[in-house]
Amino acid sequence: MQADGHLLAHVLEYTPIGILIMQQDTTVVFVNQYVLDLFDCVREEVIGSTIKDLAGMMKNRVDYEAIEKRIAEGTLTDYEVQLSVEGVPDMTCRLSAFSVMEVDPYPECLTLVIRDITTEQAVAELIKAKNIEMAKINTELARSNTELKKVSELKSNFLSIASHELNTPLTSIKGYSDIIIDNMKDKVEPNIYRMIESISRAADRLHKVVNNILDVTKIEQGRLRLRPEEIDLGAILRDCVEECSQMAEKRNIVFRVKVEEGLPLWKGDKMRMQQMFTNLFNNAIKYSPDGASIVASIALEQGTRFHITVRDHGIGINKNEHKNIFDSFYEVGNANRHTSDPSKFMGGGSGLASPSSRGSWSATAAGSGSKAKA
């Protein structure tokens, strides 16, 4: 038991919390090392002193009477006090007191526990300041998001109106140029006829851009409606390759089509699948060097999924930009740098179409009767 008592006394002496044991009149009969270090004093200065004496050691005024009163009432719990001792940095301490049963040779005593919470309080103040700062930032972000949403809505409305307005003169340009091409070839000079064909092709290209803009605005406004039906993906892929072959031939680019035999029908929007294939093929052509090959393939994966792959020999997309390729109006890198050897790529665009197939692009889709997955 004597050894246990010695161990307990040692623990009390060096515990990282200040402990003062006092008689009922607040005369100190025990003080541990933490208190001596806290107040930069020796034990003889504290033993036999009172709360009033200890308060007198402070550079600042401490309301010792309020502390004495609350100790006597047994209500001193988490009482914060600012302490300032000569030669020691100012500190904030938290005081608590409780009674101890009579132990010979002392009558009933009081224990005062002192904790230095200066660092803890500084951290709490820092966290509070950061929380206020974060609240201001969040408020500003919310305001910015609201403004960006309004700007986006205005942009979408503008694009929608502009696209419809462009379609009206485009229809006339395309219609009249086609009439001349179909019915007046022998009545106009060859040079003029070639100009009219050029006008018709330009109208077709502009019409595709306008339709892409309309699609983007419909998607943003949640108005794009898909019309699923059972379709032959292999046939659609071959049709789109045929449509893009003229542009590919101008640069000696060869398409290689690999479609697995006996593919089942797939349920999806035929027009949107055609649009997806055409955009992928156009980009593959655009960013491939002259004389390259493009491989387009469809295979059944695990008997339930279609695996569609478009692979070219372009410069590829940096991994850091993969997260942005599906963003509207986003164009990967600088089109002027899309060159290799002496070949000049036909880079650049509006960013309205599907992502480029540069390098490799693949998608999986659920089998007939299920929604497509990409």
C-alpha positions in Angstrom: 0.0 0.0 0.0 2.9 2.3 0.8 4.3 1.8 -2.7 0.8 2.5 -4.2 0.6 5.7 -2.3 4.1 6.8 -3.4 3.1 6.1 -7.1 -0.1 8.1 -6.7 1.8 11.0 -5.2 4.3 10.9 -8.1 1.4 10.9 -10.6 -0.2 13.9 -8.9 3.1 15.7 -8.8 3.8 15.4 -12.5 0.4 15.2 -14.1 0.0 17.9 -16.9 -2.9 19.6 -15.0 -2.4 22.0 -12.1 -3.6 20.7 -8.7 -4.0 22.8 -5.5 -5.3 21.2 -2.3 -6.6 23.8 0.1 -8.2 23.9 3.5 -11.7 25.4 3.9 -10.2 28.9 4.3 -8.4 28.4 0.9 -5.0 28.0 2.6 -2.9 25.8 0.3 -1.5 22.6 1.7 -0.4 20.9 -1.5 0.7 22.1 -4.9 2.0 20.0 -7.8 4.9 20.8 -10.1 2.6 21.8 -13.0 1.3 24.8 -11.0 4.8 25.8 -10.0 5.8 25.8 -13.7 2.7 27.6 -14.7 3.2 30.5 -12.3 7.1 30.4 -12.4 7.4 30.1 -8.6 8.8 27.8 -5.9 6.8 25.6 -3.6 7.5 27.6 -0.5 5.8 30.6 -2.1 2.6 28.7 -2.6 2.3 26.4 0.5 0.5 28.3 3.2 -0.7 31.0 0.9 -4.4 31.7 0.1 -6.4 32.4 -3.1 -6.0 36.1 -2.3 -2.2 35.7 -2.0 -2.0 33.9 -5.3 -4.2 36.6 -7.0 -1.7 39.1 -5.7 1.1 37.4 -7.7 -0.7 38.4 -10.9 0.1 41.4 -13.0 -3.6 41.7 -13.8 -6.5 41.9 -11.4 -8.1 38.6 -10.7 -11.5 38.5 -9.0 -10.4 36.1 -6.2 -13.5 36.9 -4.1 -15.8 35.5 -6.8 -13.5 32.4 -7.0 -13.6 32.0 -3.2 -17.4 32.3 -3.1 -17.9 29.8 -5.9 -15.5 27.4 -4.2 -17.4 27.7 -0.9 -20.7 27.1 -2.7 -19.3 24.2 -4.6 -20.2 25.8 -8.0 -16.8 26.5 -9.4 -16.8 24.5 -12.7 -15.1 25.5 -15.9 -14.5 29.1 -14.7 -12.2 30.9 -17.1 -9.8 33.5 -15.9 -7.0 35.5 -17.6 -3.7 35.1 -15.7 -0.7 37.3 -16.2 2.5 36.5 -14.3 5.8 38.4 -14.4 8.2 36.6 -16.8 5.5 34.2 -18.1 3.4 34.7 -21.3 -0.2 35.7 -20.6 -2.5 32.7 -20.4 -6.1 31.7 -20.2 -6.9 29.1 -17.5 -10.0 27.1 -16.7 -10.6 26.5 -13.0 -12.7 23.8 -11.3 -13.0 22.8 -7.6 -14.4 19.9 -5.6 -14.5 18.8 -2.0 -12.3 16.0 -0.6 -13.3 13.9 2.5 -11.3 14.5 5.7 -7.9 12.8 5.6 -5.6 12.8 8.6 -4.1 15.2 9.5 -6.3 17.5 7.4 -9.9 18.3 7.9 -12.2 18.3 4.8 -10.3 19.9 2.0 -10.9 21.5 -1.4 -9.1 20.6 -4.6 -8.6 23.3 -7.2 -7.9 22.0 -10.7 -6.2 24.4 -13.2 -5.9 23.8 -16.9 -4.0 26.1 -19.3 -6.4 26.4 -22.3 -4.5 29.3 -24.1 -3.5 27.1 -27.1 -6.9 25.4 -27.1 -8.7 28.8 -27.1 -6.4 30.1 -29.9 -7.2 27.1 -32.0 -10.9 27.5 -31.3 -10.7 31.2 -32.3 -8.9 30.3 -35.5 -11.5 27.7 -36.4 -14.2 30.2 -35.7 -12.6 32.7 -37.9 -12.1 30.1 -40.7 -15.8 29.1 -40.4 -16.8 32.7 -40.8 -14.5 33.0 -43.8 -15.9 29.8 -45.3 -19.5 31.0 -44.7 -18.7 34.1 -46.6 -17.1 32.1 -49.4 -20.1 29.8 -49.6 -22.4 32.8 -49.7 -20.4 34.3 -52.5 -20.3 30.9 -54.4 -24.0 30.6 -54.1 -24.5 34.1 -55.5 -22.0 33.3 -58.3 -23.8 30.0 -59.1 -27.1 31.8 -59.3 -25.6 34.4 -61.6 -23.9 31.7 -63.7 -27.2 29.9 -64.0 -29.0 33.0 -65.2 -26.2 33.6 -67.7 -26.4 30.0 -68.9 -30.2 30.3 -69.3 -29.7 33.5 -71.3 -27.1 31.8 -73.5 -29.3 28.8 -74.1 -32.3 31.0 -75.0 -30.1 33.1 -77.3 -28.7 30.1 -79.0 -32.2 28.6 -79.4 -33.6 31.8 -80.9 -30.5 32.4 -83.1 -30.7 28.8 -84.4 -34.3 29.1 -85.4 -33.6 32.5 -87.1 -30.7 31.0 -89.0 -32.8 28.1 -90.2 -35.2 30.3 -92.2 -32.6 31.9 -94.6 -30.7 28.6 -94.7 -33.8 26.8 -96.0 -34.1 29.3 -98.8 -30.4 29.1 -99.7 -30.3 25.3 -99.7 -33.7 25.0 -101.6 -32.8 27.4 -104.4 -29.2 26.1 -104.8 -30.6 22.5 -105.1 -33.1 23.6 -107.7 -30.4 25.1 -109.8 -28.2 22.0 -109.3 -31.0 19.6 -110.2 -32.6 21.5 -113.1 -30.3 24.1 -114.5 -26.9 22.4 -115.0 -27.0 23.0 -118.7 -28.2 26.6 -118.4 -25.4 28.1 -116.4 -21.6 28.3 -116.9 -19.5 25.6 -115.4 -17.7 28.0 -113.1 -20.9 29.4 -111.8 -22.4 25.8 -111.4 -19.4 24.8 -109.2 -19.9 27.9 -107.1 -23.6 27.0 -106.6 -22.5 23.4 -105.6 -20.1 25.0 -103.1 -23.0 27.1 -101.7 -25.1 24.0 -101.3 -22.3 22.1 -99.5 -21.7 25.2 -97.2 -25.4 25.3 -96.5 -25.4 21.7 -95.5 -22.4 22.2 -93.1 -24.0 25.3 -91.6 -27.3 23.3 -91.2 -25.4 20.7 -89.2 -23.9 23.3 -86.9 -27.3 24.9 -86.3 -28.8 21.5 -85.5 -26.0 20.8 -83.1 -26.7 24.1 -81.4 -30.3 23.2 -81.1 -29.5 19.9 -79.6 -27.2 21.5 -77.0 -29.9 23.9 -75.9 -32.5 21.1 -75.8 -30.2 19.0 -73.6 -29.5 22.0 -71.2 -33.2 22.8 -71.0 -34.2 19.1 -70.5 -36.3 19.1 -73.7 -34.3 16.6 -75.7 -36.5 13.5 -76.3 -35.2 10.2 -77.5 -37.2 8.0 -79.8 -36.1 4.4 -79.1 -36.7 1.7 -81.7 -35.1 -1.6 -82.6 -32.2 -0.9 -85.0 -29.3 -2.7 -86.7 -26.2 -1.0 -85.3 -24.0 -2.6 -87.9 -26.0 -1.2 -90.8 -26.1 2.3 -89.2 -22.3 2.2 -88.7 -21.7 1.1 -92.4 -24.0 3.9 -93.6 -22.2 6.5 -91.6 -18.8 5.3 -92.8 -20.1 5.6 -96.4 -21.3 9.1 -95.7 -17.9 10.1 -94.3 -15.8 8.2 -96.9 -15.7 11.1 -99.4 -14.0 13.4 -96.9 -11.6 10.5 -95.9 -10.7 9.8 -99.6 -9.5 13.4 -100.1 -6.7 12.7 -97.6 -6.2 9.0 -98.5 -7.6 7.9 -95.2 -9.0 4.3 -95.2 -11.9 3.1 -93.1 -11.8 -0.5 -91.8 -15.2 -1.8 -90.6 -15.4 -4.9 -88.3 -18.9 -5.9 -87.3 -19.5 -9.2 -85.6 -21.8 -11.6 -87.5 -25.3 -12.3 -86.1 -25.6 -9.3 -83.9 -29.1 -8.9 -82.4 -31.1 -5.7 -82.9 -30.5 -2.9 -80.4 -33.1 -0.6 -79.0 -32.2 3.0 -79.3 -32.7 6.3 -81.1 -31.6 5.8 -84.7 -31.0 9.4 -85.5 -28.9 10.0 -82.4 -26.8 6.9 -83.0 -26.2 8.1 -86.6 -25.2 11.5 -85.2 -22.8 9.9 -82.7 -21.1 7.7 -85.3 -20.8 10.7 -87.8 -19.3 12.9 -85.2 -16.8 10.3 -84.1 -15.8 9.5 -87.7 -15.5 13.2 -88.6 -13.2 13.8 -85.7 -11.2 10.7 -86.4 -10.7 11.9 -90.0 -10.0 15.5 -88.8 -7.2 14.5 -86.4 -5.6 11.7 -88.4 -2.5 12.1 -90.6 -2.9 11.7 -94.3 -2.8 8.1 -95.5 -3.8 6.7 -92.0 -6.5 4.1 -91.3 -9.5 4.3 -89.0 -11.0 1.1 -87.5 -14.7 1.1 -86.5 -15.9 -2.1 -84.8 -18.9 -3.5 -83.1 -18.9 -6.8 -81.0 -21.1 -8.4 -78.5 -19.6 -8.5 -75.0 -20.7 -11.2 -72.6 -23.8 -11.9 -74.7 -25.7 -8.8 -73.4 -23.7 -5.7 -74.3 -22.6 -4.1 -77.5 -19.0 -2.9 -77.5 -18.4 -0.1 -80.0 -14.9 1.1 -80.7 -13.5 3.8 -83.0 -9.8 3.8 -83.2 -7.5 6.2 -85.2 -3.9 7.2 -85.3 -4.3 10.9 -84.2 -2.4 12.7 -81.5 -4.7 11.5 -78.7 -6.1 13.4 -75.7 -4.1 14.2 -72.6 -5.3 12.3 -69.6 -5.7 15.6 -67.7 -8.4 16.7 -70.2 -10.5 13.4 -70.2 -12.9 14.9 -67.6 -13.7 17.8 -70.0 -14.3 16.1 -73.3 -18.1 15.8 -72.8 -18.5 19.5 -71.9 -20.3 21.7 -74.4 -18.1 24.1 -76.5 -15.0 22.5 -75.0 -12.1 22.0 -77.5 -9.2 19.8 -76.5 -5.9 21.6 -76.7 -4.8 23.9 -79.4 -5.9 22.8 -82.9 -3.0 24.6 -84.5 -0.6 22.1 -82.7 -2.4 19.0 -84.1 0.3 18.1 -86.6 2.8 15.4 -87.2 5.4 14.9 -89.9 4.5 17.1 -92.9 0.8 16.4 -92.6 -1.5 19.2 -91.5 -4.6 18.2 -89.6 -8.0 19.8 -90.1 -8.3 20.7 -86.4 -10.6 23.1 -84.8 -14.4 23.2 -84.3 -17.2 24.5 -82.2 -17.1 21.9 -79.5 -20.7 21.1 -80.1 -20.3 17.6 -81.4 -19.5 14.4 -79.6 -16.0 14.0 -78.1 -13.1 13.4 -80.5 -12.1 9.8 -81.2 -8.5 10.7 -81.2 -6.4 7.7 -80.1 -9.3 5.4 -79.1 -12.9 5.8 -77.9 -15.2 3.0 -76.8 -18.7 2.6 -75.4 -20.7 -0.3 -74.2 -24.5 -0.5 -74.6 -27.0 -2.8 -73.1 -28.7 -5.4 -75.4 -32.1 -5.0 -77.1 -34.9 -3.8 -74.8 -32.5 -2.0 -72.3 -31.3 1.6 -72.0 -28.0 2.4 -73.6 -25.0 2.9 -71.4 -21.8 4.8 -72.3 
